[in-house]
Amino acid sequence: MSGRLRRVRWGIALALALGPALGLAGCQDLLQEPDSGIALAPVRLEVVAGDGQTGAPARALPAPLRVRILDAEGRPMTRMWVEWTADAGSGRATPRNTFTDADGIAETTWTLGPDAGNQELRANLGQARFVFRATAAP
């Protein structure tokens, strides 16, 4: 066995042995693993800003979309992964995935799709969702 392979195996074994002691396994990411068999923690997603805007087709809206993630007691949850998905033809979110900050807030910029009319973009965190609506007007 090469020295490099031994070092990699030793590093993996050390990480597995020390991970729980160092808190590496408790970073809240397990709350979002859909196929792990771990139940999702109850969270509430509330809108902070960005719903109901009007903008030009194929252009970014003037204000970012912002949501806050709260736990069952109403405390902000940090480092929670929020996925932003546009319905077909409704443009794109940049970035598409964001983490919540110390205040439990995640944000993205929505660039509307090319067609005029009503458009939708969803903020998703497990079972918690909100649909943002905007109007693309020339």
C-alpha positions as semicolon CSV with decimal commas, in nm:
position;residue;x (nm);y (nm);z (nm)
1;M;0,000;0,000;0,000
2;S;0,138;0,340;-0,095
3;G;0,218;0,601;0,169
4;R;-0,042;0,838;0,022
5;L;-0,320;0,577;0,046
6;R;-0,222;0,498;0,407
7;R;-0,237;0,869;0,496
8;V;-0,581;0,905;0,333
9;R;-0,718;0,600;0,516
10;W;-0,567;0,720;0,845
11;G;-0,717;1,067;0,789
12;I;-1,062;0,920;0,722
13;A;-1,040;0,695;1,029
14;L;-0,932;0,991;1,244
15;A;-1,214;1,210;1,112
16;L;-1,469;0,937;1,185
17;A;-1,330;0,884;1,534
18;L;-1,299;1,251;1,629
19;G;-1,590;1,395;1,428
20;P;-1,855;1,359;1,701
21;A;-1,617;1,488;1,968
22;L;-1,538;1,796;1,760
23;G;-1,901;1,860;1,674
24;L;-1,857;1,781;1,305
25;A;-2,166;1,562;1,295
26;G;-2,401;1,815;1,453
27;C;-2,414;2,096;1,197
28;Q;-2,792;2,083;1,132
29;D;-2,742;1,951;0,779
30;L;-2,902;1,621;0,882
31;L;-3,231;1,804;0,918
32;Q;-3,245;1,831;0,540
33;E;-3,146;1,484;0,423
34;P;-3,464;1,354;0,254
35;D;-3,354;0,990;0,213
36;S;-3,172;0,938;0,543
37;G;-3,473;0,829;0,750
38;I;-3,420;1,120;0,988
39;A;-3,736;1,319;1,056
40;L;-3,734;1,683;0,958
41;A;-3,731;1,929;1,245
42;P;-4,035;2,155;1,248
43;V;-3,944;2,488;1,090
44;R;-4,137;2,791;0,978
45;L;-4,047;2,987;0,667
46;E;-4,161;3,349;0,664
47;V;-4,129;3,610;0,391
48;V;-3,910;3,909;0,472
49;A;-3,908;4,090;0,134
50;G;-3,946;4,060;-0,241
51;D;-4,296;3,926;-0,305
52;G;-4,530;4,102;-0,551
53;Q;-4,271;4,294;-0,752
54;T;-4,298;4,411;-1,113
55;G;-4,003;4,412;-1,349
56;A;-3,899;4,392;-1,712
57;P;-3,897;4,049;-1,878
58;A;-3,556;3,876;-1,872
59;R;-3,423;4,131;-1,618
60;A;-3,344;4,104;-1,248
61;L;-3,611;4,237;-1,012
62;P;-3,517;4,557;-0,827
63;A;-3,522;4,399;-0,478
64;P;-3,386;4,060;-0,365
65;L;-3,616;3,785;-0,240
66;R;-3,564;3,720;0,132
67;V;-3,704;3,454;0,367
68;R;-3,641;3,384;0,735
69;I;-3,625;3,031;0,877
70;L;-3,745;2,990;1,236
71;D;-3,751;2,686;1,464
72;A;-4,062;2,567;1,650
73;E;-4,001;2,827;1,925
74;G;-3,963;3,114;1,676
75;R;-3,582;3,141;1,699
76;P;-3,383;3,210;1,380
77;M;-3,206;2,904;1,240
78;T;-2,858;2,958;1,096
79;R;-2,687;2,762;0,816
80;M;-3,011;2,616;0,682
81;W;-3,001;2,542;0,309
82;V;-3,276;2,710;0,104
83;E;-3,334;2,606;-0,257
84;W;-3,486;2,862;-0,496
85;T;-3,672;2,714;-0,796
86;A;-3,855;2,895;-1,074
87;D;-4,154;2,744;-1,246
88;A;-4,112;2,676;-1,619
89;G;-4,058;3,002;-1,803
90;S;-4,028;3,204;-1,484
91;G;-3,658;3,286;-1,509
92;R;-3,388;3,193;-1,261
93;A;-3,261;3,259;-0,911
94;T;-2,901;3,364;-0,853
95;P;-2,771;3,197;-0,648
96;R;-3,003;2,897;-0,678
97;N;-2,915;2,769;-0,328
98;T;-2,835;2,980;-0,025
99;F;-2,772;2,931;0,347
100;T;-2,942;3,131;0,618
101;D;-2,731;3,385;0,807
102;A;-2,713;3,452;1,182
103;D;-3,062;3,609;1,168
104;G;-3,208;3,306;0,988
105;I;-3,236;3,497;0,658
106;A;-3,159;3,361;0,311
107;E;-3,179;3,571;-0,002
108;T;-3,148;3,548;-0,378
109;T;-3,190;3,767;-0,685
110;W;-3,468;3,673;-0,928
111;T;-3,417;3,732;-1,298
112;L;-3,759;3,707;-1,461
113;G;-3,829;3,487;-1,761
114;P;-3,855;3,636;-2,113
115;D;-4,236;3,638;-2,137
116;A;-4,461;3,915;-2,006
117;G;-4,715;3,821;-1,741
118;N;-4,727;3,652;-1,400
119;Q;-4,429;3,447;-1,287
120;E;-4,348;3,235;-0,980
121;L;-4,038;3,132;-0,787
122;R;-4,039;2,902;-0,483
123;A;-3,825;2,910;-0,170
124;N;-3,795;2,551;-0,043
125;L;-3,665;2,407;0,284
126;G;-3,789;2,054;0,340
127;Q;-4,166;2,073;0,382
128;A;-4,155;2,453;0,433
129;R;-4,220;2,645;0,110
130;F;-4,327;2,986;-0,010
131;V;-4,416;3,090;-0,364
132;F;-4,302;3,439;-0,461
133;R;-4,504;3,604;-0,737
134;A;-4,394;3,878;-0,975
135;T;-4,523;4,038;-1,291
136;A;-4,304;4,079;-1,598
137;A;-4,419;4,394;-1,777
138;P;-4,244;4,554;-2,077
